[in-house]
Amino acid sequence: MVRLAGDVNRQTVPQVEAALAVLDGSSDVDDRSTDDPSLQAPLVVVDLTRLRYLDDRGVRALFAVADRFAAAGRTLHVVAGAGSESERVARIMQLETFVAVHGALDDVAACPPPS
């Protein structure tokens, strides 16, 4: 799981993209082996509940990692926080058409495991 906090905007999106790249093993910065089980998990969660601000660049980064995950047969879930600004932005940009967007972390546990 990756937990994002603070603001995701023009200045911080490169750091977010780097954190997400570690999740799918496409980072050349991370020194973990691609055989690391945490890089092979079939379901990965990105927690946005601690964000104060999420702009369109941050949502586009989530679209990109979701696309890479889908190509690898993996599933990405996003926890945006029910009624939060992050959830509003994610819904406006229709993130839920590509990944499961949840209001709370407990909602992810209720999802069936990926096949």
Backbone torsions as a table, in degrees:
resi	resn	phi	psi	omega
1	MET	NA	143.0	173.6
2	VAL	-116.5	128.0	176.8
3	ARG	-108.1	123.2	176.7
4	LEU	-101.4	142.5	-179.0
5	ALA	-138.9	156.0	177.8
6	GLY	86.5	-131.0	-177.4
7	ASP	-117.5	137.2	170.8
8	VAL	-112.8	108.1	-176.2
9	ASN	-145.0	-167.4	-176.9
10	ARG	-52.4	-41.5	-177.5
11	GLN	-74.8	-34.1	-172.0
12	THR	-99.6	-12.2	-175.7
13	VAL	-61.2	-31.9	175.5
14	PRO	-60.2	-36.4	177.6
15	GLN	-68.2	-39.3	178.2
16	VAL	-64.8	-45.0	178.7
17	GLU	-59.9	-39.2	178.2
18	ALA	-64.9	-41.2	178.2
19	ALA	-64.5	-40.9	179.6
20	LEU	-70.6	-33.2	178.4
21	ALA	-64.6	-32.3	176.4
22	VAL	-63.0	-37.2	-179.2
23	LEU	-61.3	-37.6	-176.4
24	ASP	-101.9	8.6	175.9
25	GLY	75.9	10.7	-178.7
26	SER	-92.9	2.5	-179.7
27	SER	-80.9	133.2	173.6
28	ASP	-94.4	1.8	178.5
29	VAL	-89.8	-36.1	-176.7
30	ASP	-71.4	135.6	-177.5
31	ASP	-96.2	7.5	178.3
32	ARG	-76.1	147.7	176.9
33	SER	-67.9	148.9	175.7
34	THR	-68.2	-8.8	174.4
35	ASP	-85.0	-4.7	179.4
36	ASP	-58.6	123.9	-178.3
37	PRO	-57.5	-31.0	-179.3
38	SER	-67.8	-20.7	177.2
39	LEU	-88.9	-6.2	-178.0
40	GLN	-112.2	2.9	-177.7
41	ALA	-56.8	134.3	-177.8
42	PRO	-70.5	-21.6	-179.3
43	LEU	-131.1	127.4	179.3
44	VAL	-127.7	142.1	-177.8
45	VAL	-114.0	134.6	170.4
46	VAL	-112.4	118.8	-176.5
47	ASP	-97.3	116.7	-179.9
48	LEU	-104.1	6.4	-171.2
49	THR	-66.6	-17.0	179.3
50	ARG	-98.7	7.8	178.5
51	LEU	-79.2	142.0	171.3
52	ARG	-93.0	-31.2	-174.6
53	TYR	-147.8	136.3	176.6
54	LEU	-134.6	120.1	177.9
55	ASP	-101.8	179.3	-175.3
56	ASP	-62.5	-29.7	178.9
57	ARG	-64.5	-38.0	177.7
58	GLY	-65.8	-40.7	178.0
59	VAL	-67.0	-38.6	177.4
60	ARG	-62.6	-35.7	176.0
61	ALA	-63.1	-38.4	177.2
62	LEU	-66.9	-40.0	175.6
63	PHE	-58.5	-44.1	-177.2
64	ALA	-63.7	-45.6	180.0
65	VAL	-69.1	-34.7	177.0
66	ALA	-62.3	-39.3	178.4
67	ASP	-64.4	-44.0	178.1
68	ARG	-65.0	-39.3	177.8
69	PHE	-63.2	-46.3	-179.2
70	ALA	-59.6	-40.8	179.1
71	ALA	-63.3	-28.2	179.7
72	ALA	-93.8	4.1	-179.3
73	GLY	75.0	23.1	-179.7
74	ARG	-109.1	164.4	-176.9
75	THR	-121.3	135.1	176.6
76	LEU	-110.7	131.5	174.0
77	HIS	-117.7	141.2	178.9
78	VAL	-117.6	128.2	174.5
79	VAL	-104.3	111.3	-173.3
80	ALA	-100.8	-19.6	-176.8
81	GLY	91.3	114.3	-177.4
82	ALA	-57.2	125.7	177.2
83	GLY	76.9	6.4	-176.9
84	SER	-82.5	166.5	174.5
85	GLU	-62.8	-38.0	178.5
86	SER	-62.4	-41.8	178.5
87	GLU	-65.2	-41.2	179.6
88	ARG	-60.7	-46.9	-179.6
89	VAL	-65.1	-43.2	178.7
90	ALA	-60.6	-40.7	179.8
91	ARG	-69.8	-41.7	178.4
92	ILE	-58.8	-40.9	-178.8
93	MET	-86.3	5.1	175.4
94	GLN	58.7	38.6	177.4
95	LEU	-58.7	-32.6	-176.8
96	GLU	-66.7	-10.6	175.3
97	THR	-76.6	-13.5	-178.6
98	PHE	-117.7	-29.6	179.8
99	VAL	-137.6	161.0	175.2
100	ALA	-76.5	124.3	177.4
101	VAL	-109.2	124.5	-175.6
102	HIS	-116.2	154.7	176.4
103	GLY	-83.0	-25.6	-177.1
104	ALA	-147.2	154.5	-179.8
105	LEU	-60.2	-36.5	178.9
106	ASP	-60.3	-27.4	179.7
107	ASP	-65.7	-30.1	179.0
108	VAL	-66.5	-40.3	-179.6
109	ALA	-61.8	-26.9	-179.0
110	ALA	-79.8	-9.5	-179.3
111	CYS	-77.2	146.3	175.6
112	PRO	-67.3	148.6	179.7
113	PRO	-65.0	151.4	177.4
114	PRO	-64.8	147.3	-179.2
115	SER	-97.7	NA	NA
